[in-house]
Each structure stands twice: as structure tokens, then as C-alpha cells.
């Protein structure tokens, strides 16, 4: 009986937990909300969100598989009482005619701990907006996140927006992972993800192919990480444009790494407008471990950016200060002969820019050779061939160039000539000892006749040997004549007097040549 009672109690508890779990799932197609596929579910989805947001525990808004229409702008607004999940398993379609929409189609606002996932799709149906000459009636953003914090958006597809697919503003600590964003290559202004006025935003492990920037980073963005992105077609991964509006906030701490860009018009790009209304800042930026495949402008700083159809005062320099920028380990192919272009502001030249381990080949149809151009910047260059190392500047040193035979600045003349001062210093420490002792020839003769020097140095001995009056005193003139032809003692004296004098002079000359 006790065992049976325990089993019944376990089943009761399990059913209670299941009921609680089901009570926190707010299915838009349930009888309470009445949403149906192939119909407008704007009101049903709004009611489901309101109930879920008011729940005291973690809740889930569910949009099951199927195609649903959102013909009006919809706002998912907090704050909510607990973490909230939005499970999009089906497809939500925007109205083709956007005249009834405001500045966005779907709006997530003032939410903490949001999880948006489920493998579903936001379909912007923006084709009509692309065809309009002035994009009249097109909303600037399809899906907007504002004041959303500590949230995750994963396994969701965004497609064919009228303009920007996703905008993140005034938010913090959001991760976008495994998202897919697609639009035709010729669709205008269809940026994938635009981040501005936000911090600690991560975009990773995603595929983005649009008609504009895959990821664009605007003013006020800090601590941004973009990694493992497959980008293309599109305009690349860009910081900017900056310097268009007054009171723009600095861009600080942007890292883009482990990305592959294919067929994009730009690769790693920073762009600012000329004639800025106020000063701006973009610093602490890293592009690293990037693969470029037939990219038109793989590495680009453009401080004379002017969008199509805009009137720009190109002669007035940009007031955005770009500094602490590193381009590292970027490889692949460039459709343009100018693979590296650093066009910085004349009034505020770029500061502390680094090019390191850049290996790009020209893949264009023309017979040009790959090259690079730099203005108003003197980057630090390591492991880059001369053709990619600001080829138009001759005073840029290159460290560790991969092709030293064709790179004159690689010859480390000052580095290789630095060792000779060490021997010179050694000579200066003991000048009379090491060189003269080894090279003076007079020393060997002195060692060969050790007993002669003390005897030969006595002045009385030479006159005694050479004086002719001594033989007559003996009375034997014939003996004097017989000994006159062979006087061996006099020969050492001139040798010793002349040898050291001549050899010392030679040693002095040799010493002077070494110095």
C-alpha cells in the first residue's frame, strides 16, 4: 500500500509540474488568443505577450509552425515580472505596404532577460520598398531592440527587410548567435545588424548576406564583439558611418575576429563623413584573423565617406579622431588593385594604426598589380610586403616582411651594424695590451736571445770590439788584418736599434687604422 501511495503521489506531483509549465506557455494559437495561420495575429500576439510579461515566473510566448501575418506595428514592451522567452517556430510576415507602420515593424523595448529563439523567421517582404525610388513608406528598421538587457537571440532568421534588419540601441549585454540574415545583393540599405549607443553586444556564429553592411557599428557603441561571421554579399563589417550628426558618442572597444567575407564591396572598414558638425572619437579597434574572398576593398579607412546621392563637402576634413586600430592576420584575395587604403583626416590624422601579417593577392580581371595607399597616417607595419605596406609612402619602416629580397626597408642595417661597437669598446678598455702584444714583431727576437740584452746594453763593450788601436799594442799587425774582415758582434747592435723603432712605427700605423 505504501509503494502504491508513493507512486500516486509522484504522478500527482509530475502532473502538477507539467500543468504549471503549461500554464506559463502562452500559445498565440490557443482558444484564448485565437491566432490562426495565414491571418493577421497582431492582436492575438499582443495579448499573449501581455499575459506572459505579467507572470511571476519564467514564461514563454509561443508562435507554432506556420505562416502568420503582422499587418501593424507590434511592440513587446516590459518591464516584465520575470525572465521571458519568445519561441518563434513559424514565420511572421510584414505587410508589403508599410504606409501604416511607424519607425519599425517589430519592437522589443525595456526588457531584461529576454530569450528569442525557436528556429522561426521574420520575413520583412521589403521588395516593394526597394523598388520605390525614394523609399517612401519604408520603415527604417524591421526588428528593433531598445533598452533590452541581459538577453539572447539565437536560431532565428531575418529576411528581406525594407531597410535595416535589426537595430540595437541603448541596450547592454545582448548576444546574437546562430542567426541568419538574408536579402538580395541589390537591396538598398538592408544592413544586417546595426549597433549604436549600446555596450557588451556580441554577434557570433552567424550567416549574413544583404545589400549593405553585414554588421554596422554606430556612435556610442562600446565593448562590441563580432566573431565567426560568414558575410557576403554585402558591404562588409563596418564601423560607421560616424561624424554625420552633432553630439555623437565615442566608439570604443570593437573586436572583429575569425570572420570570412566573400564577394563584399568592403571588408574591414571604418568610415566617417567629411565636414563633421562636431568632433568624434573611434578607438581601440581590432580586426583579426579575417579571410577575404574576392573582396573589393579588403582593408579600408575612409574619412571622406559620402553616401550615394548625398551632397558632401569633401574639401572640409572629418573631425572624427581614429586611433589605436589594428588590422592583424588578414588574408585572401582582393578584386581591387588597391587592397589596403587608409585615407585619414587631414585635420585629425589617424594615430597608432597597425598593419600586421597582411597577405592579400589581386584577383581582378585587369592586369594591374596589387598595391596600397595611405594618407595622413604612419602605421606600424609588421609582416607585410612592401606593396601592401602603404606603397605610396617611402618612409614607413617594415618589420619582418615576408619578402626581404623585394623590400628594401627590411634590411636591418642599423641592427646588423650594432655588434661592431662591442669590439671597439674592448679595444678602448685595454688599448696598449691586446692589439700591440699580439702584433709587434720585435718581441719574438727579444725572446730568442735572452742573455744578449743585458750584455749588449753595456756601452763600453762596443768600443772594445771595434777599436783598431788594440792590435798595434799587441804588436801583431797581421792578426789585426786577419780579424778585420769578420767582425760578427757589430751586426746585432744595428739590428736591435733599428728593429724596434721600425716595428713600433708600423704598429702605431696599424693601431691608427683600427681606430
Secondary structure, 3 states (H helix, E strand, C coil): CHHHHHHHHHHHHHHHHHHHHHHCEEECCCCCCCCCCCCECHHHHHHHHHHHHCCCCCEEEEECCCEEEECCCEEEECCCCCCEEEEECCEEEECCCCCCCCCEEEEEEEEECEEEECCCEEECCCHHHHHCCCCCCCCCEEEEEEEEEEEEEECCEEECCCCEEEEEECCEEEEEECCEEECCCCCCCCCCEEEECCEEEEEEEEEEECCCCCEEECCCCEEEEEEEEEECCCCCEEEEEECCCCCCCCEEEEEEEEEEEECCCEEEEEEEECCCCCCEEEEEEEEEEEEEEEECEEEEEEEEECCCCCCCCCCCCCCEEEEEEEEEEEEEEECCCEEEEEECCCCCCCEEEEEEEEEEEECCCCCCCCEEEEECCCCEEEEECHHHCCCCCCCCCEECCCCHHHCHHHCCHHHHHCCHHHHHHHHHHCCCCHHHHHHCCHHHHHHHCCCHHHHHCCHHHHHHHHCCHHHHHHCCHHHHHHHHCCCCHHHHHHHHHHHHHHHHHHHHHHHHHHC
